[in-house]
Amino acid sequence: CDAVTVNQRRSHRTLTLYSYQHRLFFCALATFVFNAFFKARFT
């Protein structure tokens, strides 16, 4: 039972880390696209 709890906690932490990296990547991508669109439109 204890081992299962530790395993779930570890997988949850990995999932949280992945979610954070995914969100960070999405924000960077959105910023890049927005900047490219902004420059293309107003340059």
BAMARGU-523625 format. One line per 2 residues: number of its first residue (from 1); their letters; for each residue x, y, z of N, C-alpha, C, CB. Coordinates in Angstrom, 2 decimals. Glycine has a CB too. Example, Ala and Ser with C-alpha at 12.3 -4.5 7.8 and 13.67 -1.06 7.14 Angstrom:
2
1) as) 13.19/-5.69/7.80/12.30/-4.50/7.80/13.20/-3.30/7.80/11.31/-4.47/9.05; 12.85/-2.25/7.08/13.67/-1.06/7.14/12.90/0.03/7.87/14.08/-0.60/5.72
***
This chain:
43
1) cd) 0.85/-1.20/0.00/0.00/0.00/0.00/0.89/1.25/0.00/-0.96/0.00/1.24; 1.93/1.21/0.83/2.82/2.37/0.91/3.58/2.57/-0.40/3.81/2.20/2.07
3) av) 4.02/1.44/-0.99/4.75/1.52/-2.25/3.87/2.10/-3.36/5.28/0.13/-2.66; 2.59/1.73/-3.34/1.65/2.23/-4.34/1.49/3.74/-4.19/0.27/1.53/-4.21
5) tv) 1.40/4.21/-2.95/1.25/5.64/-2.69/2.47/6.41/-3.21/1.06/5.90/-1.19; 3.65/5.87/-2.93/4.88/6.52/-3.39/4.93/6.54/-4.92/6.13/5.79/-2.83
7) nq) 4.51/5.43/-5.53/4.53/5.34/-6.99/3.56/6.34/-7.61/4.18/3.92/-7.45; 2.37/6.47/-7.03/1.39/7.43/-7.54/1.91/8.85/-7.39/0.06/7.27/-6.80
9) rr) 2.53/9.13/-6.26/3.05/10.47/-6.02/4.15/10.81/-7.02/3.59/10.58/-4.58; 5.01/9.81/-7.31/6.10/10.03/-8.26/5.55/10.29/-9.67/7.05/8.82/-8.27
11) sh) 4.56/9.49/-10.08/3.98/9.66/-11.41/3.26/11.00/-11.50/3.02/8.50/-11.74; 2.62/11.40/-10.41/1.92/12.68/-10.39/2.90/13.84/-10.54/1.11/12.83/-9.10
13) rt) 4.04/13.72/-9.87/5.05/14.78/-9.96/5.61/14.86/-11.39/6.20/14.52/-8.95; 5.81/13.70/-12.02/6.29/13.68/-13.40/5.27/14.32/-14.32/6.59/12.23/-13.85
15) lt) 4.00/14.01/-14.10/2.93/14.57/-14.92/2.87/16.08/-14.75/1.58/13.93/-14.55; 3.03/16.56/-13.52/3.01/17.99/-13.26/4.18/18.67/-13.95/3.06/18.27/-11.75
17) ly) 5.34/18.06/-13.90/6.52/18.61/-14.55/6.32/18.67/-16.06/7.77/17.78/-14.22; 5.74/17.61/-16.63/5.48/17.57/-18.06/4.48/18.66/-18.45/4.96/16.18/-18.48
19) sy) 3.44/18.81/-17.63/2.43/19.82/-17.89/3.04/21.22/-17.87/1.30/19.72/-16.88; 3.94/21.45/-16.90/4.60/22.74/-16.78/5.47/23.02/-18.00/5.45/22.80/-15.50
21) qh) 6.24/22.01/-18.45/7.09/22.18/-19.63/6.24/22.41/-20.87/8.00/20.94/-19.82; 5.13/21.68/-20.98/4.25/21.81/-22.13/3.66/23.22/-22.18/3.12/20.76/-22.08
23) rl) 3.25/23.73/-21.01/2.67/25.07/-20.93/3.72/26.11/-21.30/2.10/25.34/-19.53; 4.95/25.90/-20.81/6.03/26.83/-21.09/6.33/26.85/-22.59/7.30/26.44/-20.29
25) ff) 6.36/25.67/-23.21/6.60/25.57/-24.65/5.48/26.24/-25.44/6.73/24.09/-25.06; 4.25/26.03/-25.01/3.10/26.62/-25.70/3.15/28.15/-25.61/1.79/26.09/-25.11
27) ca) 3.51/28.67/-24.44/3.62/30.12/-24.26/4.71/30.70/-25.16/3.92/30.46/-22.78; 5.85/30.02/-25.22/6.95/30.48/-26.07/6.53/30.46/-27.54/8.20/29.60/-25.86
29) la) 5.85/29.40/-27.94/5.40/29.27/-29.31/4.38/30.36/-29.65/4.79/27.88/-29.55; 3.43/30.60/-28.75/2.42/31.62/-28.96/3.06/33.00/-29.06/1.38/31.59/-27.84
31) tf) 4.04/33.27/-28.21/4.75/34.55/-28.24/5.48/34.72/-29.57/5.74/34.65/-27.07; 6.13/33.66/-30.02/6.87/33.71/-31.29/5.92/33.98/-32.46/7.63/32.39/-31.52
33) vf) 4.80/33.27/-32.49/3.82/33.44/-33.57/3.23/34.84/-33.53/2.70/32.38/-33.46; 2.92/35.32/-32.34/2.35/36.65/-32.19/3.33/37.72/-32.67/1.96/36.91/-30.73
35) na) 4.61/37.57/-32.31/5.62/38.53/-32.74/5.79/38.51/-34.25/6.96/38.23/-32.05; 5.81/37.32/-34.84/5.95/37.19/-36.29/4.75/37.83/-36.99/6.08/35.71/-36.69
37) ff) 3.56/37.58/-36.48/2.34/38.15/-37.06/2.34/39.67/-36.92/1.10/37.56/-36.38; 2.77/40.15/-35.76/2.81/41.58/-35.49/3.77/42.29/-36.43/3.21/41.83/-34.03
39) ka) 4.96/41.71/-36.61/5.96/42.30/-37.50/5.49/42.26/-38.96/7.31/41.57/-37.36; 4.90/41.16/-39.35/4.44/41.02/-40.74/3.32/42.02/-41.04/3.95/39.57/-41.00
41) rf) 2.51/42.31/-40.04/1.37/43.19/-40.26/1.75/44.66/-40.22/0.32/42.91/-39.22; 2.68/45.03/-39.34/2.98/46.45/-39.13/4.36/46.87/-39.59/2.84/46.76/-37.68
43) t) 5.02/46.05/-40.39/6.34/46.44/-40.89/6.23/46.76/-42.38/7.39/45.32/-40.65
***
